């Protein structure tokens, strides 16, 4: 009898443990599902907010660009609350950050190959100098040429492997190029673009927003000292025409003249990022837009 009672107690406890485990598992499942549903709902709400913020920012940026004959500085932050009616600001609790960056302040890697597939020697040499300034492997330029050009003759032993034989559609496409590692790409990416001011192979750069490495890369005789003078001049008074760069001390010579036809003072392409955040949940939309008069053309869109 004692053994039977002991066995019954063990069985009862076992059943109780199983039921408890089932209840805990059920409660955890309900909690997880409810939390996931809430996070999904909140994520969708923030996604719409980020997209709306992007639209507001794009219109504001377009208005700014129409009012000026030049683009300066290279990057600006657009205050979303200043674009909303006061009654909306008071009940708008989510945190939204919108920033815009001039894509034409960077070197256009597509410019190293002409539309006919031939090498653009001037742009190719500029890219080599940019890589040298950044202390990167200069053969990256050769790999880019073989990725873009239409022939099958490699500049390097393995640089035609998997070549696209067409222009890059986005700069992160460089990670697909054989021999270009992630570390090199991350160091180079802030200084390159795939968007020209007027066309895909356009090598023009906005001198009002270009960084020092990009300015130095534009001519073999462009020293860091000359590049710094350009930056200091535009910080005081942005260039309103390409010719006004010749007023910078030391540039009224062959170097300055060589920049004519290669520099602009106004951008056409902008990379915009809209971040919406609330209660630890965040949505980020990144896009590249081209502004043509009153028209805004989306060229790239990514949401995370």
C-alpha positions in Angstrom: 0.0 0.0 0.0 2.8 2.4 0.8 4.5 1.7 -2.5 1.2 2.3 -4.4 0.7 5.6 -2.6 4.2 6.6 -3.3 3.8 5.8 -7.0 0.5 7.7 -7.2 2.3 10.7 -5.7 5.1 10.5 -8.2 2.6 10.2 -11.1 0.6 13.2 -9.7 3.7 15.3 -9.4 4.8 14.3 -12.9 1.4 15.3 -14.4 1.6 18.6 -12.4 5.0 19.3 -13.9 3.8 18.5 -17.4 0.7 20.7 -17.0 2.9 23.5 -15.5 5.3 23.3 -18.4 2.4 23.4 -20.9 1.0 26.5 -19.2 4.3 28.2 -19.1 5.0 27.3 -22.8 1.5 28.5 -23.8 2.0 31.8 -21.8 5.4 32.3 -23.4 3.9 31.7 -26.9 1.1 34.2 -26.3 3.6 36.7 -25.0 6.0 36.2 -27.9 3.2 36.4 -30.5 1.7 39.5 -28.9 5.1 41.2 -28.6 5.9 40.3 -32.2 2.6 41.6 -33.4 3.1 44.8 -31.5 6.6 45.2 -32.8 5.4 44.5 -36.4 2.6 47.0 -36.0 5.0 49.6 -34.6 7.5 48.9 -37.3 4.9 49.4 -40.0 3.9 52.7 -38.4 7.5 53.9 -38.2 8.1 52.8 -41.7 5.2 55.1 -42.9 6.5 57.9 -40.7 10.0 57.5 -42.2 8.6 57.5 -45.7 6.5 60.6 -45.0 9.5 62.3 -43.5 11.5 61.4 -46.6 8.8 63.0 -48.8 8.8 66.2 -46.7 12.6 66.3 -46.7 12.8 65.8 -50.5 10.4 68.7 -51.1 12.3 70.9 -48.6 15.6 70.1 -50.2 14.2 70.7 -53.7 13.0 74.2 -52.5 16.4 75.0 -51.1 18.2 73.9 -54.3 15.9 76.0 -56.5 16.7 79.2 -54.4 20.5 78.9 -54.8 22.9 78.7 -57.7 25.2 76.4 -55.8 25.1 73.5 -53.4 26.8 73.9 -50.0 27.6 72.3 -47.6 28.0 68.6 -48.5 25.6 67.3 -45.8 22.7 68.9 -44.0 20.1 67.8 -41.5 16.5 68.7 -42.2 14.4 69.5 -39.1 11.2 67.5 -39.5 9.3 69.5 -36.8 9.9 72.7 -38.7 8.0 71.3 -41.6 4.9 70.3 -39.7 1.9 72.4 -38.6 2.1 73.3 -34.9 -0.9 71.1 -34.0 0.9 68.1 -35.5 4.1 68.9 -33.7 2.4 68.7 -30.3 1.1 65.2 -30.9 4.1 63.9 -32.9 6.0 61.9 -30.3 8.2 59.7 -32.5 11.8 60.7 -33.1 12.6 61.4 -36.8 15.9 62.4 -38.3 16.3 63.3 -42.0 19.7 64.0 -43.5 20.7 64.8 -47.1 24.2 64.4 -48.6 25.5 65.6 -51.9 26.4 62.6 -54.0 28.2 64.7 -56.6 30.8 65.7 -54.0 32.3 62.2 -54.7 34.2 60.6 -57.5 32.0 58.9 -60.0 33.5 55.4 -60.6 31.4 54.9 -63.7 33.3 57.7 -65.4 36.5 55.6 -65.8 34.9 54.0 -68.9 33.3 55.8 -71.8 29.9 54.7 -73.1 31.7 53.0 -76.1 33.6 50.8 -73.6 36.9 52.5 -74.0 39.0 53.6 -71.0 38.7 57.3 -69.9 42.4 57.8 -69.1 41.9 61.1 -67.2 39.2 59.7 -64.9 41.2 56.4 -64.5 44.3 58.3 -63.4 42.2 60.3 -60.9 40.8 57.2 -59.4 44.3 55.8 -59.1 45.4 59.0 -57.2 42.4 58.8 -54.9 43.3 55.2 -54.0 46.9 56.3 -53.4 45.7 59.2 -51.1 43.6 56.7 -49.1 46.5 54.2 -49.0 44.5 51.6 -50.8 45.6 49.1 -53.5 45.7 51.0 -56.8 44.8 47.8 -58.7 41.2 48.3 -57.5 41.0 50.8 -60.4 42.0 48.1 -62.9 39.5 45.7 -61.5 36.8 48.4 -61.8 37.7 49.0 -65.4 37.4 45.3 -66.3 34.1 45.1 -64.4 32.6 47.9 -66.5 34.2 47.7 -69.9 32.8 45.4 -72.6 35.9 43.5 -73.7 37.2 40.3 -72.2 40.9 41.4 -72.0 41.9 41.5 -68.4 44.2 44.3 -67.0 45.1 41.9 -64.2 45.3 38.1 -64.3 41.9 37.5 -62.6 40.1 40.8 -63.1 37.7 39.6 -65.7 36.2 36.9 -63.5 32.4 37.4 -63.3 32.7 40.9 -64.9 29.4 42.7 -65.4 30.5 44.5 -68.6 28.2 47.4 -67.7 28.1 50.4 -65.4 27.6 50.0 -61.7 24.0 50.5 -60.6 25.0 51.1 -56.9 28.3 51.6 -55.2 27.9 48.5 -53.0 28.1 46.5 -56.2 31.8 46.8 -55.8 31.7 44.1 -53.2 30.9 41.7 -56.1 34.1 42.5 -57.9 36.8 39.9 -57.5 39.7 41.1 -55.5 37.8 44.0 -53.7 37.6 43.1 -50.0 35.1 44.6 -47.6 37.7 46.5 -45.6 38.9 48.3 -48.7 35.4 49.0 -49.9 34.4 50.6 -46.5 37.4 52.9 -46.6 36.7 53.9 -50.2 32.9 54.1 -50.2 32.6 57.6 -48.5 34.5 59.1 -51.5 32.8 57.4 -54.5 29.4 57.4 -56.2 27.8 55.9 -59.3 25.7 59.0 -60.1 26.9 61.7 -62.6 25.6 65.2 -62.6 24.4 65.1 -66.2 24.9 61.4 -67.3 26.1 58.1 -66.0 29.7 58.5 -67.2 29.9 62.1 -66.1 33.2 62.8 -64.2 32.1 66.2 -63.0 32.4 66.9 -59.2 30.8 69.6 -57.1 33.9 71.6 -56.0 31.8 73.3 -53.2 31.3 70.0 -51.4 34.2 67.7 -52.5 36.4 66.3 -49.7 40.1 66.8 -49.6 41.0 63.4 -51.0 38.6 63.8 -53.9 40.0 67.3 -54.7 43.6 66.1 -54.6 42.7 63.2 -57.0 41.6 65.6 -59.7 45.1 66.6 -60.9 48.6 65.2 -60.5 49.8 68.6 -59.4 47.0 69.2 -57.0 48.8 69.3 -53.6 47.1 69.0 -50.2 48.0 72.6 -49.6 46.1 73.8 -52.8 43.2 71.5 -51.9 43.0 73.0 -48.4 42.9 76.5 -49.9 39.9 75.5 -52.0 38.1 74.2 -48.9 38.9 77.3 -46.8 37.8 79.6 -49.7 34.4 77.9 -50.1 33.8 77.8 -46.3 34.0 81.6 -46.4 32.3 82.1 -49.7 31.0 79.1 -51.8 31.9 79.1 -55.5 29.0 80.4 -57.6 30.6 79.4 -60.9 33.4 76.9 -61.9 35.5 79.8 -63.1 35.5 81.4 -59.7 37.9 78.7 -58.5 40.6 80.5 -60.4 40.5 83.3 -57.8 42.0 80.9 -55.2 45.7 81.6 -54.7 47.8 79.2 -56.7 45.1 78.0 -59.0 45.3 80.7 -61.8 47.5 78.3 -63.7 47.5 75.0 -65.6 46.1 73.2 -62.7 43.1 75.5 -62.3 42.5 75.6 -66.1 42.5 71.8 -66.2 39.6 71.7 -63.8 37.4 73.6 -66.2 34.8 71.2 -67.6 35.4 68.8 -64.7 33.9 70.7 -61.8 30.5 72.0 -61.0 29.2 74.2 -58.2 25.7 72.7 -57.9 24.7 69.1 -57.3 22.0 67.0 -59.0 22.0 63.9 -56.9 21.4 63.6 -53.2 21.5 60.6 -50.8 18.8 61.1 -48.2 18.3 59.0 -45.0 15.2 59.1 -42.9 15.2 57.5 -39.5 12.1 57.0 -37.5 12.4 55.7 -33.9 10.1 55.1 -31.0 10.4 52.9 -27.9 13.5 51.1 -29.1 12.1 50.3 -32.5 13.7 51.9 -35.5 13.1 52.1 -39.3 15.6 53.5 -41.7 15.0 54.4 -45.3 17.9 55.4 -47.6 17.4 56.7 -51.1 19.2 58.6 -53.8 17.2 61.2 -55.7 17.9 63.3 -58.7 16.6 66.9 -58.6 15.8 68.3 -62.1 14.0 71.7 -61.7 10.8 70.9 -59.9 11.0 67.2 -60.5 12.3 64.6 -58.1 13.5 61.3 -59.6 14.1 58.4 -57.3 17.2 56.4 -58.4 17.8 54.1 -55.4 15.7 52.9 -52.4 16.6 50.7 -49.4 14.7 50.2 -46.2 15.9 48.4 -43.1 
